[in-house]
Amino acid sequence: MLIKESHVDVPTTANGKDGTMRIFVFHPTIPGYPNARFPGVALFSEIYQVTGPVARFARQIAGQGYIVAAPSSYHDFTGPEPLKYDVEDTDRGNKFKIEKVCHSEPILLHGI
């Protein structure tokens, strides 16, 4: 199965600031079937964001027939580029992990 890779920059508001969150998309394609539909999964990365190994794992999942969306989890601290596997960026990633604020909104599902 062929894999198409792209990204989407989604407008966000985090910590009172407007910005964007890059979502990397790995999409299976079947030649001759441009309207084929696939289920999807969200892939959250380690503290280094979407690195080569994370992208490789996403391609493996996409190769099994799933659309994979891998967001840049630390969009409110830094750009979408992956952090390096070194001491300085490991410390940065661990700091982001502790400081990241996660909000959830209640959703009322009618009929359930």
LOFI-74073 format. One record per residue: residue number from 1; y, x, z of N, C-alpha, C in turn. Coordinates in nm, 2 decimals. Layout:
PT:NUM:Y:X:Z:Y:X:Z:Y:X:Z
...
This chain:
PT:1:-0.12:0.08:0.00:0.00:0.00:0.00:0.12:0.09:0.00
PT:2:0.22:0.05:-0.08:0.35:0.13:-0.09:0.44:0.08:0.03
PT:3:0.52:0.18:0.08:0.61:0.15:0.19:0.75:0.17:0.14
PT:4:0.84:0.07:0.16:0.98:0.09:0.13:1.05:0.11:0.26
PT:5:1.14:0.21:0.27:1.22:0.24:0.39:1.37:0.21:0.36
PT:6:1.43:0.15:0.46:1.57:0.12:0.46:1.63:0.11:0.60
PT:7:1.75:0.08:0.61:1.81:0.05:0.74:1.92:-0.06:0.73
PT:8:1.94:-0.12:0.84:2.05:-0.22:0.85:2.14:-0.19:0.97
PT:9:2.27:-0.19:0.95:2.36:-0.17:1.06:2.41:-0.30:1.11
PT:10:2.37:-0.34:1.23:2.39:-0.47:1.29:2.51:-0.46:1.38
PT:11:2.61:-0.55:1.37:2.73:-0.55:1.46:2.68:-0.58:1.60
PT:12:2.73:-0.51:1.70:2.69:-0.54:1.84:2.82:-0.52:1.93
PT:13:2.80:-0.57:2.05:2.89:-0.55:2.16:2.81:-0.50:2.28
PT:14:2.84:-0.38:2.32:2.77:-0.32:2.43:2.87:-0.26:2.53
PT:15:2.85:-0.28:2.65:2.94:-0.23:2.76:3.09:-0.25:2.72
PT:16:3.12:-0.37:2.67:3.25:-0.41:2.64:3.31:-0.35:2.51
PT:17:3.23:-0.28:2.43:3.28:-0.21:2.31:3.21:-0.27:2.19
PT:18:3.28:-0.29:2.08:3.22:-0.33:1.96:3.16:-0.21:1.89
PT:19:3.05:-0.22:1.82:2.99:-0.11:1.75:2.88:-0.17:1.66
PT:20:2.79:-0.08:1.62:2.68:-0.12:1.54:2.55:-0.06:1.59
PT:21:2.44:-0.12:1.57:2.31:-0.07:1.60:2.23:-0.05:1.47
PT:22:2.19:0.06:1.44:2.11:0.08:1.32:1.97:0.05:1.35
PT:23:1.91:-0.04:1.26:1.77:-0.07:1.27:1.70:-0.02:1.14
PT:24:1.61:0.07:1.17:1.53:0.13:1.06:1.42:0.03:1.02
PT:25:1.40:0.00:0.89:1.30:-0.10:0.85:1.20:-0.03:0.76
PT:26:1.07:-0.05:0.79:0.96:0.00:0.71:0.89:-0.12:0.66
PT:27:0.89:-0.14:0.53:0.84:-0.26:0.47:0.73:-0.24:0.36
PT:28:0.61:-0.30:0.38:0.51:-0.28:0.28:0.54:-0.35:0.15
PT:29:0.50:-0.30:0.04:0.52:-0.37:-0.09:0.39:-0.37:-0.17
PT:30:0.37:-0.47:-0.24:0.26:-0.48:-0.33:0.31:-0.49:-0.47
PT:31:0.28:-0.39:-0.56:0.33:-0.40:-0.70:0.28:-0.53:-0.76
PT:32:0.37:-0.59:-0.83:0.33:-0.72:-0.90:0.35:-0.84:-0.82
PT:33:0.38:-0.82:-0.69:0.39:-0.94:-0.60:0.52:-0.92:-0.52
PT:34:0.64:-0.94:-0.59:0.77:-0.92:-0.53:0.80:-1.02:-0.41
PT:35:0.74:-1.13:-0.41:0.77:-1.23:-0.31:0.66:-1.23:-0.20
PT:36:0.58:-1.13:-0.19:0.48:-1.13:-0.08:0.55:-1.13:0.05
PT:37:0.49:-1.20:0.15:0.54:-1.21:0.28:0.45:-1.14:0.38
PT:38:0.51:-1.08:0.48:0.44:-1.00:0.58:0.48:-1.03:0.72
PT:39:0.39:-1.03:0.82:0.44:-1.04:0.96:0.52:-0.92:1.00
PT:40:0.59:-0.93:1.11:0.67:-0.82:1.15:0.65:-0.78:1.30
PT:41:0.68:-0.65:1.33:0.67:-0.60:1.47:0.80:-0.52:1.49
PT:42:0.84:-0.52:1.62:0.95:-0.43:1.66:0.89:-0.31:1.73
PT:43:0.94:-0.19:1.69:0.89:-0.07:1.75:1.00:0.00:1.82
PT:44:0.99:0.01:1.95:1.09:0.08:2.03:1.04:0.22:2.06
PT:45:1.14:0.31:2.04:1.10:0.45:2.04:1.11:0.51:2.18
PT:46:1.08:0.63:2.19:1.09:0.71:2.31:1.24:0.74:2.33
PT:47:1.27:0.83:2.43:1.41:0.86:2.46:1.48:0.93:2.35
PT:48:1.41:0.98:2.25:1.47:1.06:2.14:1.52:0.97:2.02
PT:49:1.50:0.84:2.03:1.54:0.75:1.92:1.43:0.75:1.81
PT:50:1.47:0.72:1.69:1.37:0.71:1.58:1.35:0.85:1.52
PT:51:1.26:0.93:1.57:1.23:1.06:1.53:1.13:1.06:1.41
PT:52:1.10:1.18:1.36:1.00:1.19:1.26:0.86:1.13:1.30
PT:53:0.81:1.16:1.42:0.69:1.11:1.46:0.69:0.95:1.48
PT:54:0.81:0.90:1.53:0.82:0.75:1.54:0.82:0.69:1.40
PT:55:0.89:0.75:1.30:0.90:0.70:1.17:0.76:0.71:1.10
PT:56:0.68:0.81:1.13:0.55:0.83:1.08:0.46:0.72:1.13
PT:57:0.47:0.69:1.26:0.39:0.58:1.32:0.43:0.44:1.26
PT:58:0.56:0.42:1.24:0.61:0.30:1.17:0.55:0.29:1.03
PT:59:0.54:0.40:0.96:0.48:0.39:0.83:0.33:0.35:0.83
PT:60:0.26:0.41:0.93:0.12:0.37:0.95:0.10:0.22:0.98
PT:61:0.19:0.17:1.06:0.18:0.02:1.09:0.22:-0.06:0.96
PT:62:0.32:-0.01:0.89:0.36:-0.08:0.77:0.25:-0.07:0.66
PT:63:0.17:0.03:0.66:0.06:0.05:0.57:-0.05:-0.05:0.60
PT:64:-0.05:-0.11:0.72:-0.15:-0.21:0.75:-0.10:-0.35:0.72
PT:65:0.02:-0.36:0.66:0.07:-0.49:0.62:0.17:-0.56:0.71
PT:66:0.24:-0.48:0.78:0.34:-0.53:0.87:0.48:-0.47:0.84
PT:67:0.58:-0.56:0.85:0.72:-0.51:0.84:0.75:-0.45:0.98
PT:68:0.81:-0.33:0.99:0.84:-0.27:1.12:0.99:-0.25:1.13
PT:69:1.05:-0.30:1.24:1.19:-0.28:1.27:1.20:-0.18:1.39
PT:70:1.26:-0.07:1.37:1.27:0.03:1.47:1.42:0.05:1.50
PT:71:1.47:-0.01:1.61:1.62:0.00:1.64:1.65:0.14:1.70
PT:72:1.78:0.18:1.68:1.83:0.29:1.75:1.87:0.24:1.89
PT:73:1.79:0.27:1.99:1.80:0.21:2.12:1.93:0.25:2.19
PT:74:1.98:0.37:2.16:2.10:0.42:2.24:2.23:0.41:2.15
PT:75:2.24:0.31:2.07:2.35:0.29:1.99:2.48:0.28:2.06
PT:76:2.48:0.24:2.19:2.60:0.23:2.27:2.64:0.36:2.33
PT:77:2.56:0.47:2.31:2.60:0.60:2.36:2.62:0.70:2.25
PT:78:2.55:0.69:2.14:2.55:0.79:2.03:2.51:0.73:1.90
PT:79:2.52:0.81:1.79:2.49:0.75:1.66:2.34:0.73:1.65
PT:80:2.30:0.69:1.52:2.15:0.66:1.50:2.06:0.78:1.48
PT:81:2.12:0.90:1.48:2.05:1.02:1.45:1.95:1.05:1.57
PT:82:1.83:1.10:1.54:1.74:1.13:1.65:1.79:1.24:1.74
PT:83:1.76:1.24:1.87:1.79:1.35:1.96:1.69:1.46:1.93
PT:84:1.72:1.58:1.96:1.63:1.69:1.94:1.53:1.70:2.06
PT:85:1.41:1.76:2.03:1.31:1.78:2.13:1.35:1.91:2.20
PT:86:1.46:1.91:2.27:1.50:2.03:2.35:1.55:1.99:2.49
PT:87:1.58:2.08:2.57:1.62:2.05:2.71:1.75:1.97:2.71
PT:88:1.85:2.01:2.64:1.98:1.94:2.64:1.96:1.80:2.60
PT:89:1.90:1.77:2.48:1.88:1.63:2.44:1.78:1.55:2.52
PT:90:1.69:1.62:2.58:1.60:1.55:2.67:1.67:1.50:2.79
PT:91:1.76:1.58:2.84:1.85:1.54:2.96:1.94:1.43:2.91
PT:92:2.00:1.44:2.79:2.08:1.33:2.74:2.01:1.20:2.73
PT:93:1.89:1.20:2.67:1.81:1.08:2.66:1.77:1.02:2.79
PT:94:1.73:1.10:2.89:1.70:1.05:3.02:1.82:0.99:3.09
PT:95:1.94:1.05:3.06:2.06:0.99:3.12:2.09:0.86:3.05
PT:96:2.08:0.85:2.92:2.10:0.72:2.85:2.00:0.62:2.90
PT:97:1.88:0.66:2.92:1.78:0.56:2.97:1.82:0.50:3.10
PT:98:1.87:0.58:3.19:1.91:0.53:3.33:2.04:0.45:3.32
PT:99:2.13:0.49:3.23:2.26:0.42:3.22:2.27:0.30:3.14
PT:100:2.17:0.28:3.05:2.17:0.17:2.96:2.16:0.04:3.03
PT:101:2.25:-0.05:3.00:2.25:-0.19:3.06:2.18:-0.28:2.96
PT:102:2.08:-0.35:3.01:2.01:-0.45:2.93:2.04:-0.59:2.98
PT:103:2.09:-0.68:2.89:2.12:-0.81:2.93:2.02:-0.91:2.86
PT:104:2.00:-1.02:2.92:1.92:-1.12:2.85:1.99:-1.25:2.88
PT:105:1.97:-1.34:2.78:2.03:-1.47:2.79:1.92:-1.57:2.79
PT:106:1.93:-1.67:2.88:1.83:-1.78:2.89:1.83:-1.86:2.76
PT:107:1.72:-1.89:2.71:1.71:-1.98:2.59:1.63:-2.10:2.63
PT:108:1.68:-2.22:2.60:1.62:-2.34:2.63:1.54:-2.38:2.50
PT:109:1.41:-2.39:2.52:1.32:-2.43:2.40:1.29:-2.58:2.42
PT:110:1.33:-2.66:2.33:1.31:-2.81:2.34:1.17:-2.84:2.30
PT:111:1.11:-2.92:2.38:0.97:-2.97:2.34:0.86:-2.88:2.40
PT:112:0.90:-2.78:2.47:0.79:-2.69:2.52:0.79:-2.70:2.68
